Amino acid sequence: MRKLIFGLFIAILPALGLAAAPGGPLDTMKPDHTNKESLQRGVALFTNYCMGCHSMEYARYKRVSDDLEIPAELYEENLIFTGAKIGELMQISMSKDMAAGWFGAPPPDLTLVTRVRGESWVYSYLRGFYKDDSRPLGVNNVVFDNVGMPHVMVEMQGLCAVEPRIGVGASVEPLSGNINNADVCPEYAIEGSMSGADFDRAMWDLTNFMSYMGDPVKVERERLGIFVLIFVAIFFIFAYLLNREYWKDVH
């Protein structure tokens, strides 16, 4: 019994760590890996705004192209800037030594970031930058204090003059696309090209894509899971009848 309890504790310990990892209120983000249009917008955002520094080296361009229903020629022409071939891993040209010299530490690979942090953390982090002149890059983040990353989305979102109101219930409804409580920034130091609602929707698309990258077989796994449960239910009926037949003459 003690070994069983210890085993269960070890099994749930990572989940407890993930639950405690964010350390503050977050805005809820529920991914939808069946929304191909959102995933296509998300991969475009990731390629143009994130992939200059962050790799996804545990995935291949071809897999993304196929899953998101983007023709390989179109993907290679518009979403690969390193000269890599469509079948190669999603790596970046910047070396880790150069990145460490510029930022203090090499930017992490983001293939599994939503598996480690959770979608709500990533969604809140992307929208949580604000002006902070005490920081080397002039910005901070309400979700990740003393962050060493610049606000690469500043031209889209603008720059919040005060801490954004993260954790007050802002969310995107996957089916309708409506934004709830999108005014996370009460005052802007720099105006962006998007409204708060449009930027939140864009960050939902980006987070949705990153969630897909962390679990690209989720939709297929859930589809197959239904058939497995149906098989188990049918098998249980035959197993029960067979068991009853074996034991009916046992007194």
C-alpha positions in Angstrom: 0.0 0.0 0.0 2.8 2.4 0.9 4.5 1.8 -2.5 1.2 2.4 -4.3 0.6 5.7 -2.4 4.2 6.7 -3.1 3.9 5.9 -6.8 0.7 7.9 -7.1 2.4 10.9 -5.4 5.3 10.8 -7.8 2.8 10.6 -10.7 0.9 13.7 -9.7 3.8 15.7 -8.5 4.6 17.3 -11.9 0.9 18.3 -12.2 1.1 20.0 -8.8 4.2 21.8 -9.9 2.6 23.0 -13.1 -0.4 24.2 -11.2 1.8 26.2 -8.9 4.1 27.5 -11.6 2.4 30.6 -12.8 2.3 32.3 -9.3 -0.4 34.8 -10.1 -3.8 35.3 -11.8 -4.1 34.5 -15.4 -6.6 35.0 -18.2 -8.2 31.8 -19.4 -7.2 30.4 -22.8 -8.8 27.2 -24.1 -7.2 26.0 -27.3 -9.0 24.6 -30.3 -6.8 22.4 -32.5 -9.6 21.8 -35.0 -9.7 25.5 -35.9 -7.3 25.4 -38.9 -7.8 29.1 -39.8 -6.7 30.1 -36.3 -3.7 27.8 -36.5 -2.7 29.2 -39.9 -2.8 32.7 -38.5 -0.9 31.5 -35.5 2.0 30.0 -37.5 2.3 33.2 -39.5 2.5 35.2 -36.3 5.1 32.8 -34.7 7.2 32.8 -37.9 7.3 36.6 -38.2 7.5 37.7 -34.6 9.0 34.8 -32.6 11.1 32.7 -34.8 13.9 35.2 -35.1 15.0 34.1 -31.6 13.0 31.0 -30.6 13.2 27.7 -32.3 10.8 24.8 -32.4 13.4 22.2 -33.0 11.3 19.2 -32.0 9.0 19.7 -34.9 9.4 19.7 -38.7 8.0 22.2 -41.2 6.5 19.5 -43.3 4.4 18.2 -40.4 3.0 21.7 -39.7 2.4 22.2 -43.4 0.4 19.0 -43.7 -1.6 19.3 -40.4 -2.5 23.0 -41.1 -3.4 22.3 -44.7 -0.9 24.8 -46.1 0.6 23.7 -49.5 4.3 22.9 -49.1 5.3 25.3 -51.8 3.4 28.1 -50.2 4.8 27.3 -46.8 8.3 27.2 -48.0 8.0 30.5 -49.9 6.3 32.5 -47.2 7.1 30.9 -43.8 10.7 29.7 -44.0 13.3 32.5 -43.9 16.4 30.5 -43.1 16.8 28.7 -46.4 15.9 25.4 -44.8 14.0 22.7 -46.7 10.4 21.8 -45.9 11.4 18.5 -44.4 13.9 19.9 -41.9 13.5 20.7 -38.2 12.2 24.2 -37.2 15.5 25.6 -36.1 16.8 29.2 -36.2 20.0 30.6 -37.6 21.0 32.5 -34.5 23.5 30.6 -32.4 23.0 30.1 -28.6 26.3 31.9 -27.8 25.3 35.0 -29.8 21.9 35.0 -28.1 23.4 34.6 -24.6 25.6 37.6 -25.3 22.7 39.8 -26.4 20.0 38.7 -23.9 22.0 37.2 -21.0 20.7 33.8 -21.7 19.7 32.0 -25.0 16.0 32.2 -25.7 14.4 28.8 -25.0 13.0 26.5 -27.6 9.2 26.8 -27.6 8.0 23.5 -28.9 6.7 22.3 -25.5 6.2 25.6 -23.7 2.4 25.2 -23.4 3.0 21.7 -22.0 5.3 23.2 -19.3 3.6 26.5 -18.6 0.0 25.9 -19.8 -1.9 27.8 -22.5 -3.4 30.4 -20.1 0.1 31.3 -18.9 1.4 31.8 -22.5 -1.7 33.7 -23.5 -1.4 36.0 -20.5 2.3 36.5 -20.9 2.1 37.6 -24.5 -0.4 40.3 -23.5 1.3 41.3 -20.2 4.2 43.6 -21.3 4.3 47.2 -19.9 6.8 50.1 -19.8 9.4 49.9 -17.1 12.4 52.2 -17.5 14.3 50.4 -14.8 14.7 47.3 -17.0 17.6 47.1 -19.6 15.1 46.7 -22.5 12.6 49.3 -21.1 9.8 46.7 -20.6 8.6 44.3 -17.9 5.9 41.7 -17.8 3.2 41.3 -15.2 3.2 37.5 -15.6 7.0 37.0 -15.7 8.6 39.6 -13.5 12.0 41.0 -14.6 11.7 39.4 -18.0 14.7 39.6 -20.3 12.7 39.6 -23.5 11.8 42.7 -25.5 8.2 43.4 -26.4 8.3 42.2 -30.0 4.6 42.7 -30.5 4.8 46.4 -29.6 3.8 47.6 -33.1 0.6 45.6 -32.8 -0.4 46.0 -29.2 1.4 49.2 -28.4 3.1 49.6 -25.0 1.1 49.7 -21.8 2.2 52.6 -19.5 1.1 50.7 -16.4 0.8 47.1 -15.5 -1.9 45.4 -17.6 -5.0 44.0 -15.9 -4.2 40.3 -16.4 -6.4 37.9 -14.6 -9.6 39.9 -14.6 -11.4 37.5 -17.0 -10.3 38.5 -20.5 -10.8 35.6 -22.8 -11.6 34.6 -26.4 -14.7 32.5 -27.2 -13.4 29.9 -29.7 -16.7 29.4 -31.6 -17.7 33.0 -31.9 -14.3 34.7 -31.7 -15.8 37.3 -29.3 -13.4 38.9 -26.8 -14.5 39.2 -23.2 -12.9 42.0 -21.0 -10.3 42.9 -23.6 -9.3 46.3 -22.1 -6.3 44.9 -20.2 -4.3 48.1 -20.7 -5.9 51.2 -19.1 -3.2 53.6 -20.5 -0.8 53.4 -23.4 2.7 54.9 -23.5 2.8 53.9 -27.2 -0.2 53.3 -29.4 -0.4 50.1 -31.4 -1.9 49.3 -34.8 -4.5 47.0 -33.3 -7.4 47.4 -30.9 -7.3 45.5 -27.6 -9.8 43.0 -28.9 -8.0 42.4 -32.2 -4.7 42.0 -30.4 -6.2 39.5 -27.9 -7.6 37.5 -30.8 -4.2 37.5 -32.5 -2.5 36.3 -29.3 -5.2 33.6 -29.0 -4.3 32.4 -32.5 -0.6 32.4 -31.6 -1.2 30.6 -28.3 -3.5 28.1 -30.1 -0.7 27.3 -32.6 1.9 26.9 -29.8 -0.6 24.6 -28.0 -0.9 22.5 -31.2 2.9 22.3 -31.5 3.1 20.9 -28.0 0.6 18.2 -28.7 0.1 17.8 -32.5 -1.7 14.5 -32.3 -4.3 15.7 -29.8 -7.2 15.8 -32.3 -6.4 12.3 -33.7 -5.8 10.9 -30.2 -9.2 12.1 -29.0 -10.9 10.8 -32.2 -9.3 7.3 -31.8 -10.1 7.4 -28.0 -13.8 7.4 -28.8 -13.4 4.2 -30.8 -11.3 2.6 -28.1 -14.0 3.3 -25.5 -16.7 1.9 -27.8 -14.5 -1.3 -28.2 -14.0 -1.6 -24.5 -17.7 -1.2 -23.8 -18.6 -3.9 -26.4 -15.8 -6.2 -25.1 -17.0 -5.8 -21.6 -20.4 -7.2 -22.6 -18.9 -10.3 -24.0 -16.4 -10.7 -21.1 -19.3 -10.4 -18.6 -21.4 -13.0 -20.5 -18.4 -15.4 -20.7 -17.6 -14.9 -17.1 -21.2 -15.7 -16.1 -21.1 -18.8 -18.3 -17.9 -20.1 -16.6 -19.2 -19.5 -13.1 -22.8 -20.6 -13.4 -22.1 -24.2 -12.4 -19.7 -23.3 -9.5 -21.4 -23.6 -6.1 
